[in-house]
Amino acid sequence: MSDELGTALAVTLRTLRRDRGLSGGALAERSGVSRAMISRIENGDAQPTASLLGRLSGALGISLSELIAHAEQDGRRLIRRHEQPVWTDPETGYRRRDLSPSPGGAMEMVEVELPPGVRVPYPAQTFAFAHHRIWVLEGVLAFTEGETEHLLGEGDCLELGAPAACEYRNPSSRLCRYLVALTRRG
């Protein structure tokens, strides 16, 4: 993640939390993220992981894409590859590129690169606000949805069911690259 996006994300998290009338403790309780960690993120003292951002965005009632879009705030219709925001999880190397010119709109697309052996879990609340489809572009993706594991190869596309705790996992020795398409529920 660029320093600029990191700073904007810290401010955005604080603003969204306050706009919803939540204290740091209330957000901690909803998300399962410690109050101290939320404070460190909001102050720009810690870089959050993908899993942690998923928990926070879900607790705020928005998707991870919307959280990053709030930090980007731009509203264009065309976004060139070199302008697309890229965020890398500092813990796992998971890399997320927002492909949508206007994130937070009716449909969003995100390209993800998942390094070999990496697991990224998300709680059910992360999936409560949008319909998700996952399309594997290269490599192998093991996607656990509740109690069901789906093993997806190149070209496979999975539409997620009802919101459940999920985990993206790359069981192979090579990079997995996939597209996530999201549309708002309701």
C-alpha positions, 0 to 999 in steps of 0.5 A: 500500500502506498504511504498516501493510501495508508494515511487516507485509510487511517483517516477514513476508518476513523471518520467512518467509525465516528460517522456511525457513532461508534467508539473505538471500544464499540468497533472493537466489540463488533469486529473482534479487533482489539481497541488498541489495534484500531487506535494504532491503525487510525493513528497510522502507527500500524498497517492492517492486514487484509483479514483485519481490514475485512473484519473492520469493514464488515463491522462498519457495514461496508465491503473492503472495496468500499472502505478503500474507495472511501479512502480514494474518493474520486468518482471517475468512469475510466481508470488506467492500470497505473492509476488503480489502487494497489494494496499489499497485506504486510503480513502475507504478501496478498496483493489487491488491485481495485479495478473499478473506476468508481468503487462503491458503485453498483458493481466492483471488480478486484484483482487479487494475487495470493502467494503460495501457501497463504491463507486469508480468512474473513468473518461472515459479516464481510460477505453480508453487504455484497454478492461475490463471484470469484473467477480464477485467472491463474493458479489454484484457489482453495476457497472455504465457505462455511463448512464447504471447501471449493477447489478452483482452477484456472477459468473456474468461477464460484458464486458465493452463497449466503454470508458465512465465514470464508477463507481464501487459500493458495494450496499450490507452490505458484502464485494464484491470481483471481478476480472478485466481482461484487454487487451490493445486496438489496 
